[in-house]
Amino acid sequence: MSPILDRFRTQPRHRHPDPIVRLAFVQELPIDEHDLLSEIAKGDEDARVRRAAAAKLMQPRTLAEIVRDDADESVRGQAAAMLRMPGSSRRWRRRRRARSRPPRPRRA
């Protein structure tokens, strides 16, 4: 394909060249998207995007890898903070999941 046509092809928002678009995508992403959050937290080029993804991760093994391997101190700090949170309990996961959903409409 020609480079001109490539510009008009849509890209997934998590691969967008603008880090602000990727950051907005991560903020909208539900916390049960473990694989995608993990991929973004370990592989995005912008530390703000990686930090936002690490803040939603609930997988101790992935968070430990980020603490050990990430180049940015703020991303490592966020991952370490998430490791210290009581994320392994079911009640905590339910509470986090409920916060990430839009509120239910009230019945009259």
KOLGU-4560 file (N, C-alpha, C; in nm, 3 decimals, padded with zeros to 5 digits):
<recs>
<n_xx: 00.082 n_yy: -00.118 n_zz: 00.000 ca_xx: 00.000 ca_yy: 00.000 ca_zz: 00.000 c_xx: 00.087 c_yy: 00.125 c_zz: 00.000 mol: A seq: 1 type: MET>
<n_xx: 00.032 n_yy: 00.230 n_zz: -00.053 ca_xx: 00.109 ca_yy: 00.354 ca_zz: -00.058 c_xx: 00.104 c_yy: 00.424 c_zz: 00.076 mol: A seq: 2 type: SER>
<n_xx: 00.206 n_yy: 00.503 n_zz: 00.108 ca_xx: 00.209 ca_yy: 00.576 ca_zz: 00.235 c_xx: 00.093 c_yy: 00.674 c_zz: 00.251 mol: A seq: 3 type: PRO>
<n_xx: 00.042 n_yy: 00.725 n_zz: 00.141 ca_xx: -00.070 ca_yy: 00.819 ca_zz: 00.148 c_xx: -00.196 c_yy: 00.745 c_zz: 00.194 mol: A seq: 4 type: ILE>
<n_xx: -00.220 n_yy: 00.628 n_zz: 00.142 ca_xx: -00.338 ca_yy: 00.551 ca_zz: 00.183 c_xx: -00.326 c_yy: 00.501 c_zz: 00.327 mol: A seq: 5 type: LEU>
<n_xx: -00.204 n_yy: 00.475 n_zz: 00.372 ca_xx: -00.182 ca_yy: 00.429 ca_zz: 00.509 c_xx: -00.231 c_yy: 00.531 c_zz: 00.611 mol: A seq: 6 type: ASP>
<n_xx: -00.223 n_yy: 00.659 n_zz: 00.577 ca_xx: -00.267 ca_yy: 00.764 ca_zz: 00.670 c_xx: -00.417 c_yy: 00.758 c_zz: 00.696 mol: A seq: 7 type: ARG>
<n_xx: -00.494 n_yy: 00.706 n_zz: 00.600 ca_xx: -00.638 ca_yy: 00.704 ca_zz: 00.614 c_xx: -00.691 c_yy: 00.576 c_zz: 00.678 mol: A seq: 8 type: PHE>
<n_xx: -00.606 n_yy: 00.478 n_zz: 00.694 ca_xx: -00.647 ca_yy: 00.356 ca_zz: 00.763 c_xx: -00.662 c_yy: 00.385 c_zz: 00.911 mol: A seq: 9 type: ARG>
<n_xx: -00.768 n_yy: 00.334 n_zz: 00.969 ca_xx: -00.788 ca_yy: 00.357 ca_zz: 01.112 c_xx: -00.696 c_yy: 00.266 c_zz: 01.193 mol: A seq: 10 type: THR>
<n_xx: -00.649 n_yy: 00.320 n_zz: 01.304 ca_xx: -00.564 ca_yy: 00.245 ca_zz: 01.393 c_xx: -00.639 c_yy: 00.224 c_zz: 01.524 mol: A seq: 11 type: GLN>
<n_xx: -00.605 n_yy: 00.120 n_zz: 01.597 ca_xx: -00.661 ca_yy: 00.109 ca_zz: 01.730 c_xx: -00.612 c_yy: 00.226 c_zz: 01.815 mol: A seq: 12 type: PRO>
<n_xx: -00.696 n_yy: 00.273 n_zz: 01.907 ca_xx: -00.659 ca_yy: 00.391 ca_zz: 01.984 c_xx: -00.538 c_yy: 00.367 c_zz: 02.073 mol: A seq: 13 type: ARG>
<n_xx: -00.512 n_yy: 00.244 n_zz: 02.113 ca_xx: -00.395 ca_yy: 00.219 ca_zz: 02.198 c_xx: -00.265 c_yy: 00.218 c_zz: 02.117 mol: A seq: 14 type: HIS>
<n_xx: -00.275 n_yy: 00.228 n_zz: 01.986 ca_xx: -00.156 ca_yy: 00.238 ca_zz: 01.901 c_xx: -00.148 c_yy: 00.372 c_zz: 01.830 mol: A seq: 15 type: ARG>
<n_xx: -00.231 n_yy: 00.466 n_zz: 01.869 ca_xx: -00.234 ca_yy: 00.599 ca_zz: 01.808 c_xx: -00.101 c_yy: 00.670 c_zz: 01.834 mol: A seq: 16 type: HIS>
<n_xx: -00.052 n_yy: 00.751 n_zz: 01.739 ca_xx: 00.076 ca_yy: 00.820 ca_zz: 01.760 c_xx: 00.072 c_yy: 00.927 c_zz: 01.870 mol: A seq: 17 type: PRO>
<n_xx: -00.047 n_yy: 00.978 n_zz: 01.901 ca_xx: -00.058 ca_yy: 01.083 ca_zz: 02.003 c_xx: -00.075 c_yy: 01.018 c_zz: 02.141 mol: A seq: 18 type: ASP>
<n_xx: 00.016 n_yy: 01.045 n_zz: 02.236 ca_xx: 00.005 ca_yy: 00.983 ca_zz: 02.369 c_xx: -00.120 c_yy: 01.027 c_zz: 02.445 mol: A seq: 19 type: PRO>
<n_xx: -00.174 n_yy: 01.144 n_zz: 02.415 ca_xx: -00.296 ca_yy: 01.189 ca_zz: 02.483 c_xx: -00.414 c_yy: 01.099 c_zz: 02.444 mol: A seq: 20 type: ILE>
<n_xx: -00.420 n_yy: 01.058 n_zz: 02.319 ca_xx: -00.526 ca_yy: 00.968 ca_zz: 02.273 c_xx: -00.509 c_yy: 00.831 c_zz: 02.341 mol: A seq: 21 type: VAL>
<n_xx: -00.385 n_yy: 00.783 n_zz: 02.349 ca_xx: -00.360 ca_yy: 00.655 ca_zz: 02.415 c_xx: -00.394 c_yy: 00.662 c_zz: 02.564 mol: A seq: 22 type: ARG>
<n_xx: -00.362 n_yy: 00.774 n_zz: 02.628 ca_xx: -00.393 ca_yy: 00.792 ca_zz: 02.769 c_xx: -00.544 c_yy: 00.791 c_zz: 02.792 mol: A seq: 23 type: LEU>
<n_xx: -00.618 n_yy: 00.860 n_zz: 02.707 ca_xx: -00.764 ca_yy: 00.861 ca_zz: 02.718 c_xx: -00.820 c_yy: 00.720 c_zz: 02.699 mol: A seq: 24 type: ALA>
<n_xx: -00.762 n_yy: 00.645 n_zz: 02.608 ca_xx: -00.806 ca_yy: 00.508 ca_zz: 02.585 c_xx: -00.787 c_yy: 00.424 c_zz: 02.711 mol: A seq: 25 type: PHE>
<n_xx: -00.671 n_yy: 00.435 n_zz: 02.774 ca_xx: -00.643 ca_yy: 00.358 ca_zz: 02.895 c_xx: -00.739 c_yy: 00.397 c_zz: 03.007 mol: A seq: 26 type: VAL>
<n_xx: -00.769 n_yy: 00.524 n_zz: 03.019 ca_xx: -00.859 ca_yy: 00.569 ca_zz: 03.124 c_xx: -01.001 c_yy: 00.515 c_zz: 03.103 mol: A seq: 27 type: GLN>
<n_xx: -01.041 n_yy: 00.493 n_zz: 02.980 ca_xx: -01.174 ca_yy: 00.439 ca_zz: 02.949 c_xx: -01.179 c_yy: 00.286 c_zz: 02.953 mol: A seq: 28 type: GLU>
<n_xx: -01.065 n_yy: 00.224 n_zz: 02.951 ca_xx: -01.057 ca_yy: 00.078 ca_zz: 02.944 c_xx: -01.099 c_yy: 00.015 c_zz: 03.077 mol: A seq: 29 type: LEU>
<n_xx: -01.189 n_yy: -00.084 n_zz: 03.074 ca_xx: -01.228 ca_yy: -00.150 ca_zz: 03.200 c_xx: -01.113 c_yy: -00.231 c_zz: 03.257 mol: A seq: 30 type: PRO>
<n_xx: -01.112 n_yy: -00.247 n_zz: 03.389 ca_xx: -00.999 ca_yy: -00.315 ca_zz: 03.453 c_xx: -00.995 c_yy: -00.464 c_zz: 03.424 mol: A seq: 31 type: ILE>
<n_xx: -01.101 n_yy: -00.521 n_zz: 03.368 ca_xx: -01.097 ca_yy: -00.663 ca_zz: 03.337 c_xx: -01.030 c_yy: -00.694 c_zz: 03.203 mol: A seq: 32 type: ASP>
<n_xx: -00.979 n_yy: -00.593 n_zz: 03.136 ca_xx: -00.902 ca_yy: -00.612 ca_zz: 03.012 c_xx: -00.755 c_yy: -00.632 c_zz: 03.047 mol: A seq: 33 type: GLU>
<n_xx: -00.727 n_yy: -00.741 n_zz: 03.119 ca_xx: -00.595 ca_yy: -00.766 ca_zz: 03.175 c_xx: -00.484 c_yy: -00.769 c_zz: 03.071 mol: A seq: 34 type: HIS>
<n_xx: -00.507 n_yy: -00.842 n_zz: 02.963 ca_xx: -00.402 ca_yy: -00.860 ca_zz: 02.863 c_xx: -00.364 c_yy: -00.728 c_zz: 02.796 mol: A seq: 35 type: ASP>
<n_xx: -00.463 n_yy: -00.651 n_zz: 02.759 ca_xx: -00.437 ca_yy: -00.524 ca_zz: 02.693 c_xx: -00.372 c_yy: -00.424 c_zz: 02.789 mol: A seq: 36 type: LEU>
<n_xx: -00.421 n_yy: -00.418 n_zz: 02.912 ca_xx: -00.359 ca_yy: -00.329 ca_zz: 03.011 c_xx: -00.214 c_yy: -00.368 c_zz: 03.037 mol: A seq: 37 type: LEU>
<n_xx: -00.189 n_yy: -00.495 n_zz: 03.044 ca_xx: -00.053 ca_yy: -00.544 ca_zz: 03.066 c_xx: 00.038 c_yy: -00.507 c_zz: 02.949 mol: A seq: 38 type: SER>
<n_xx: -00.011 n_yy: -00.525 n_zz: 02.829 ca_xx: 00.066 ca_yy: -00.490 ca_zz: 02.709 c_xx: 00.101 c_yy: -00.341 c_zz: 02.708 mol: A seq: 39 type: GLU>
<n_xx: 00.003 n_yy: -00.258 n_zz: 02.741 ca_xx: 00.025 ca_yy: -00.113 ca_zz: 02.740 c_xx: 00.119 c_yy: -00.074 c_zz: 02.853 mol: A seq: 40 type: ILE>
<n_xx: 00.098 n_yy: -00.131 n_zz: 02.972 ca_xx: 00.181 ca_yy: -00.094 ca_zz: 03.088 c_xx: 00.327 c_yy: -00.132 c_zz: 03.069 mol: A seq: 41 type: ALA>
<n_xx: 00.352 n_yy: -00.238 n_zz: 02.995 ca_xx: 00.490 ca_yy: -00.281 ca_zz: 02.974 c_xx: 00.552 c_yy: -00.229 c_zz: 02.846 mol: A seq: 42 type: LYS>
<n_xx: 00.469 n_yy: -00.184 n_zz: 02.750 ca_xx: 00.526 ca_yy: -00.155 ca_zz: 02.620 c_xx: 00.504 c_yy: -00.018 c_zz: 02.561 mol: A seq: 43 type: GLY>
<n_xx: 00.421 n_yy: 00.066 n_zz: 02.622 ca_xx: 00.397 ca_yy: 00.197 ca_zz: 02.561 c_xx: 00.521 c_yy: 00.284 c_zz: 02.575 mol: A seq: 44 type: ASP>
<n_xx: 00.543 n_yy: 00.371 n_zz: 02.479 ca_xx: 00.662 ca_yy: 00.456 ca_zz: 02.482 c_xx: 00.650 c_yy: 00.575 c_zz: 02.576 mol: A seq: 45 type: GLU>
<n_xx: 00.527 n_yy: 00.613 n_zz: 02.613 ca_xx: 00.505 ca_yy: 00.729 ca_zz: 02.700 c_xx: 00.482 c_yy: 00.683 c_zz: 02.844 mol: A seq: 46 type: ASP>
<n_xx: 00.557 n_yy: 00.741 n_zz: 02.937 ca_xx: 00.549 ca_yy: 00.700 ca_zz: 03.078 c_xx: 00.411 c_yy: 00.729 c_zz: 03.137 mol: A seq: 47 type: ALA>
<n_xx: 00.346 n_yy: 00.836 n_zz: 03.095 ca_xx: 00.212 ca_yy: 00.868 ca_zz: 03.148 c_xx: 00.112 c_yy: 00.759 c_zz: 03.114 mol: A seq: 48 type: ARG>
<n_xx: 00.121 n_yy: 00.707 n_zz: 02.993 ca_xx: 00.030 ca_yy: 00.601 ca_zz: 02.949 c_xx: 00.061 c_yy: 00.472 c_zz: 03.025 mol: A seq: 49 type: VAL>
<n_xx: 00.189 n_yy: 00.439 n_zz: 03.040 ca_xx: 00.227 ca_yy: 00.319 ca_zz: 03.115 c_xx: 00.183 c_yy: 00.329 c_zz: 03.261 mol: A seq: 50 type: ARG>
<n_xx: 00.198 n_yy: 00.448 n_zz: 03.321 ca_xx: 00.159 ca_yy: 00.469 ca_zz: 03.460 c_xx: 00.007 c_yy: 00.451 c_zz: 03.477 mol: A seq: 51 type: ARG>
<n_xx: -00.071 n_yy: 00.506 n_zz: 03.383 ca_xx: -00.217 ca_yy: 00.492 ca_zz: 03.391 c_xx: -00.259 c_yy: 00.346 c_zz: 03.377 mol: A seq: 52 type: ALA>
<n_xx: -00.192 n_yy: 00.273 n_zz: 03.290 ca_xx: -00.224 ca_yy: 00.131 ca_zz: 03.273 c_xx: -00.184 c_yy: 00.051 c_zz: 03.397 mol: A seq: 53 type: ALA>
<n_xx: -00.069 n_yy: 00.084 n_zz: 03.456 ca_xx: -00.026 ca_yy: 00.015 ca_zz: 03.577 c_xx: -00.122 c_yy: 00.041 c_zz: 03.693 mol: A seq: 54 type: ALA>
<n_xx: -00.184 n_yy: 00.159 n_zz: 03.695 ca_xx: -00.279 ca_yy: 00.192 ca_zz: 03.801 c_xx: -00.406 c_yy: 00.108 c_zz: 03.793 mol: A seq: 55 type: ALA>
<n_xx: -00.432 n_yy: 00.047 n_zz: 03.679 ca_xx: -00.551 ca_yy: -00.036 ca_zz: 03.664 c_xx: -00.520 c_yy: -00.186 c_zz: 03.671 mol: A seq: 56 type: LYS>
<n_xx: -00.394 n_yy: -00.220 n_zz: 03.674 ca_xx: -00.357 ca_yy: -00.362 ca_zz: 03.677 c_xx: -00.378 c_yy: -00.420 c_zz: 03.815 mol: A seq: 57 type: LEU>
<n_xx: -00.425 n_yy: -00.543 n_zz: 03.819 ca_xx: -00.446 ca_yy: -00.613 ca_zz: 03.945 c_xx: -00.370 c_yy: -00.746 c_zz: 03.947 mol: A seq: 58 type: MET>
<n_xx: -00.273 n_yy: -00.762 n_zz: 03.860 ca_xx: -00.199 ca_yy: -00.887 ca_zz: 03.849 c_xx: -00.062 c_yy: -00.871 c_zz: 03.914 mol: A seq: 59 type: GLN>
<n_xx: -00.040 n_yy: -00.933 n_zz: 04.029 ca_xx: 00.087 ca_yy: -00.915 ca_zz: 04.100 c_xx: 00.211 c_yy: -00.948 c_zz: 04.018 mol: A seq: 60 type: PRO>
<n_xx: 00.205 n_yy: -01.053 n_zz: 03.939 ca_xx: 00.324 ca_yy: -01.092 ca_zz: 03.861 c_xx: 00.360 c_yy: -00.983 c_zz: 03.759 mol: A seq: 61 type: ARG>
<n_xx: 00.260 n_yy: -00.931 n_zz: 03.690 ca_xx: 00.285 ca_yy: -00.825 ca_zz: 03.591 c_xx: 00.334 c_yy: -00.698 c_zz: 03.659 mol: A seq: 62 type: THR>
<n_xx: 00.272 n_yy: -00.662 n_zz: 03.770 ca_xx: 00.316 ca_yy: -00.543 ca_zz: 03.843 c_xx: 00.460 c_yy: -00.558 c_zz: 03.893 mol: A seq: 63 type: LEU>
<n_xx: 00.496 n_yy: -00.677 n_zz: 03.939 ca_xx: 00.633 ca_yy: -00.700 ca_zz: 03.984 c_xx: 00.732 c_yy: -00.685 c_zz: 03.868 mol: A seq: 64 type: ALA>
<n_xx: 00.695 n_yy: -00.732 n_zz: 03.751 ca_xx: 00.782 ca_yy: -00.714 ca_zz: 03.633 c_xx: 00.801 c_yy: -00.566 c_zz: 03.601 mol: A seq: 65 type: GLU>
<n_xx: 00.694 n_yy: -00.489 n_zz: 03.613 ca_xx: 00.704 ca_yy: -00.345 ca_zz: 03.585 c_xx: 00.793 c_yy: -00.278 c_zz: 03.689 mol: A seq: 66 type: ILE>
<n_xx: 00.777 n_yy: -00.314 n_zz: 03.816 ca_xx: 00.861 ca_yy: -00.256 ca_zz: 03.922 c_xx: 01.008 c_yy: -00.288 c_zz: 03.894 mol: A seq: 67 type: VAL>
<n_xx: 01.034 n_yy: -00.407 n_zz: 03.848 ca_xx: 01.172 ca_yy: -00.450 ca_zz: 03.823 c_xx: 01.230 c_yy: -00.391 c_zz: 03.695 mol: A seq: 68 type: ARG>
<n_xx: 01.149 n_yy: -00.378 n_zz: 03.588 ca_xx: 01.205 ca_yy: -00.351 ca_zz: 03.456 c_xx: 01.180 c_yy: -00.213 c_zz: 03.397 mol: A seq: 69 type: ASP>
<n_xx: 01.081 n_yy: -00.138 n_zz: 03.445 ca_xx: 01.047 ca_yy: -00.012 ca_zz: 03.378 c_xx: 01.156 c_yy: 00.092 c_zz: 03.399 mol: A seq: 70 type: ASP>
<n_xx: 01.179 n_yy: 00.172 n_zz: 03.297 ca_xx: 01.285 ca_yy: 00.274 ca_zz: 03.301 c_xx: 01.244 c_yy: 00.398 c_zz: 03.380 mol: A seq: 71 type: ALA>
<n_xx: 01.115 n_yy: 00.423 n_zz: 03.391 ca_xx: 01.066 ca_yy: 00.546 ca_zz: 03.455 c_xx: 01.032 c_yy: 00.521 c_zz: 03.602 mol: A seq: 72 type: ASP>
<n_xx: 01.083 n_yy: 00.606 n_zz: 03.688 ca_xx: 01.062 ca_yy: 00.590 ca_zz: 03.832 c_xx: 00.915 c_yy: 00.603 c_zz: 03.872 mol: A seq: 73 type: GLU>
<n_xx: 00.841 n_yy: 00.694 n_zz: 03.806 ca_xx: 00.701 ca_yy: 00.713 ca_zz: 03.843 c_xx: 00.616 c_yy: 00.592 c_zz: 03.806 mol: A seq: 74 type: SER>
<n_xx: 00.650 n_yy: 00.525 n_zz: 03.697 ca_xx: 00.578 ca_yy: 00.403 ca_zz: 03.657 c_xx: 00.609 c_yy: 00.292 c_zz: 03.756 mol: A seq: 75 type: VAL>
<n_xx: 00.736 n_yy: 00.279 n_zz: 03.793 ca_xx: 00.773 ca_yy: 00.177 ca_zz: 03.892 c_xx: 00.703 c_yy: 00.204 c_zz: 04.026 mol: A seq: 76 type: ARG>
<n_xx: 00.696 n_yy: 00.331 n_zz: 04.064 ca_xx: 00.629 ca_yy: 00.367 ca_zz: 04.189 c_xx: 00.481 c_yy: 00.334 c_zz: 04.187 mol: A seq: 77 type: GLY>
<n_xx: 00.415 n_yy: 00.360 n_zz: 04.075 ca_xx: 00.272 ca_yy: 00.328 ca_zz: 04.063 c_xx: 00.250 c_yy: 00.178 c_zz: 04.072 mol: A seq: 78 type: GLN>
<n_xx: 00.335 n_yy: 00.102 n_zz: 04.004 ca_xx: 00.323 ca_yy: -00.044 ca_zz: 04.008 c_xx: 00.348 c_yy: -00.096 c_zz: 04.149 mol: A seq: 79 type: ALA>
<n_xx: 00.446 n_yy: -00.038 n_zz: 04.218 ca_xx: 00.474 ca_yy: -00.080 ca_zz: 04.355 c_xx: 00.356 c_yy: -00.047 c_zz: 04.447 mol: A seq: 80 type: ALA>
<n_xx: 00.295 n_yy: 00.068 n_zz: 04.427 ca_xx: 00.178 ca_yy: 00.106 ca_zz: 04.507 c_xx: 00.063 c_yy: 00.009 c_zz: 04.483 mol: A seq: 81 type: ALA>
<n_xx: 00.045 n_yy: -00.034 n_zz: 04.359 ca_xx: -00.063 ca_yy: -00.128 ca_zz: 04.329 c_xx: -00.033 c_yy: -00.265 c_zz: 04.391 mol: A seq: 82 type: MET>
<n_xx: 00.094 n_yy: -00.302 n_zz: 04.401 ca_xx: 00.129 ca_yy: -00.429 ca_zz: 04.466 c_xx: 00.096 c_yy: -00.425 c_zz: 04.615 mol: A seq: 83 type: LEU>
<n_xx: 00.107 n_yy: -00.309 n_zz: 04.675 ca_xx: 00.080 ca_yy: -00.297 ca_zz: 04.819 c_xx: -00.069 c_yy: -00.291 c_zz: 04.849 mol: A seq: 84 type: ARG>
<n_xx: -00.152 n_yy: -00.266 n_zz: 04.748 ca_xx: -00.296 ca_yy: -00.256 ca_zz: 04.769 c_xx: -00.355 c_yy: -00.396 c_zz: 04.787 mol: A seq: 85 type: MET>
<n_xx: -00.466 n_yy: -00.407 n_zz: 04.856 ca_xx: -00.526 ca_yy: -00.539 ca_zz: 04.879 c_xx: -00.599 c_yy: -00.590 c_zz: 04.755 mol: A seq: 86 type: PRO>
<n_xx: -00.531 n_yy: -00.602 n_zz: 04.645 ca_xx: -00.595 ca_yy: -00.639 ca_zz: 04.518 c_xx: -00.627 c_yy: -00.785 c_zz: 04.503 mol: A seq: 87 type: GLY>
<n_xx: -00.578 n_yy: -00.867 n_zz: 04.592 ca_xx: -00.604 ca_yy: -01.009 ca_zz: 04.574 c_xx: -00.741 c_yy: -01.050 c_zz: 04.629 mol: A seq: 88 type: SER>
<n_xx: -00.803 n_yy: -00.966 n_zz: 04.710 ca_xx: -00.932 ca_yy: -01.006 ca_zz: 04.766 c_xx: -01.044 c_yy: -00.983 c_zz: 04.664 mol: A seq: 89 type: SER>
<n_xx: -01.141 n_yy: -01.069 n_zz: 04.668 ca_xx: -01.254 ca_yy: -01.057 ca_zz: 04.575 c_xx: -01.331 c_yy: -00.929 c_zz: 04.599 mol: A seq: 90 type: ARG>
<n_xx: -01.348 n_yy: -00.891 n_zz: 04.724 ca_xx: -01.425 ca_yy: -00.771 ca_zz: 04.756 c_xx: -01.360 c_yy: -00.649 c_zz: 04.693 mol: A seq: 91 type: ARG>
<n_xx: -01.227 n_yy: -00.641 n_zz: 04.698 ca_xx: -01.156 ca_yy: -00.528 ca_zz: 04.640 c_xx: -01.175 c_yy: -00.524 c_zz: 04.488 mol: A seq: 92 type: TRP>
<n_xx: -01.165 n_yy: -00.638 n_zz: 04.422 ca_xx: -01.182 ca_yy: -00.643 ca_zz: 04.277 c_xx: -01.324 c_yy: -00.601 c_zz: 04.238 mol: A seq: 93 type: ARG>
<n_xx: -01.424 n_yy: -00.649 n_zz: 04.314 ca_xx: -01.561 ca_yy: -00.609 ca_zz: 04.285 c_xx: -01.579 c_yy: -00.459 c_zz: 04.299 mol: A seq: 94 type: ARG>
<n_xx: -01.521 n_yy: -00.402 n_zz: 04.403 ca_xx: -01.533 ca_yy: -00.258 ca_zz: 04.425 c_xx: -01.468 c_yy: -00.181 c_zz: 04.311 mol: A seq: 95 type: ARG>
<n_xx: -01.350 n_yy: -00.222 n_zz: 04.268 ca_xx: -01.280 ca_yy: -00.155 ca_zz: 04.158 c_xx: -01.360 c_yy: -00.169 c_zz: 04.028 mol: A seq: 96 type: ARG>
<n_xx: -01.415 n_yy: -00.288 n_zz: 04.004 ca_xx: -01.492 ca_yy: -00.311 ca_zz: 03.883 c_xx: -01.618 c_yy: -00.224 c_zz: 03.882 mol: A seq: 97 type: ARG>
<n_xx: -01.682 n_yy: -00.212 n_zz: 03.998 ca_xx: -01.804 ca_yy: -00.131 ca_zz: 04.006 c_xx: -01.774 c_yy: 00.016 c_zz: 03.979 mol: A seq: 98 type: ALA>
<n_xx: -01.657 n_yy: 00.062 n_zz: 04.020 ca_xx: -01.620 ca_yy: 00.202 ca_zz: 03.995 c_xx: -01.592 c_yy: 00.229 c_zz: 03.848 mol: A seq: 99 type: ARG>
<n_xx: -01.550 n_yy: 00.128 n_zz: 03.776 ca_xx: -01.515 ca_yy: 00.149 ca_zz: 03.635 c_xx: -01.636 c_yy: 00.144 c_zz: 03.543 mol: A seq: 100 type: SER>
<n_xx: -01.751 n_yy: 00.100 n_zz: 03.595 ca_xx: -01.873 ca_yy: 00.093 ca_zz: 03.515 c_xx: -01.953 c_yy: 00.222 c_zz: 03.529 mol: A seq: 101 type: ARG>
<n_xx: -02.028 n_yy: 00.257 n_zz: 03.426 ca_xx: -02.118 ca_yy: 00.372 ca_zz: 03.440 c_xx: -02.230 c_yy: 00.337 c_zz: 03.538 mol: A seq: 102 type: PRO>
<n_xx: -02.286 n_yy: 00.435 n_zz: 03.607 ca_xx: -02.392 ca_yy: 00.406 ca_zz: 03.703 c_xx: -02.517 c_yy: 00.352 c_zz: 03.634 mol: A seq: 103 type: PRO>
<n_xx: -02.588 n_yy: 00.267 n_zz: 03.704 ca_xx: -02.712 ca_yy: 00.211 ca_zz: 03.651 c_xx: -02.822 c_yy: 00.316 c_zz: 03.659 mol: A seq: 104 type: ARG>
<n_xx: -02.912 n_yy: 00.319 n_zz: 03.560 ca_xx: -03.023 ca_yy: 00.414 ca_zz: 03.567 c_xx: -03.120 c_yy: 00.373 c_zz: 03.679 mol: A seq: 105 type: PRO>
<n_xx: -03.174 n_yy: 00.471 n_zz: 03.746 ca_xx: -03.269 ca_yy: 00.444 ca_zz: 03.854 c_xx: -03.408 c_yy: 00.421 c_zz: 03.797 mol: A seq: 106 type: ARG>
<n_xx: -03.479 n_yy: 00.331 n_zz: 03.860 ca_xx: -03.616 ca_yy: 00.303 ca_zz: 03.819 c_xx: -03.711 c_yy: 00.394 c_zz: 03.896 mol: A seq: 107 type: ARG>
<n_xx: -03.814 n_yy: 00.436 n_zz: 03.828 ca_xx: -03.911 ca_yy: 00.527 ca_zz: 03.893 c_xx: -04.013 c_yy: 00.452 c_zz: 03.973 mol: A seq: 108 type: ALA>
</recs>
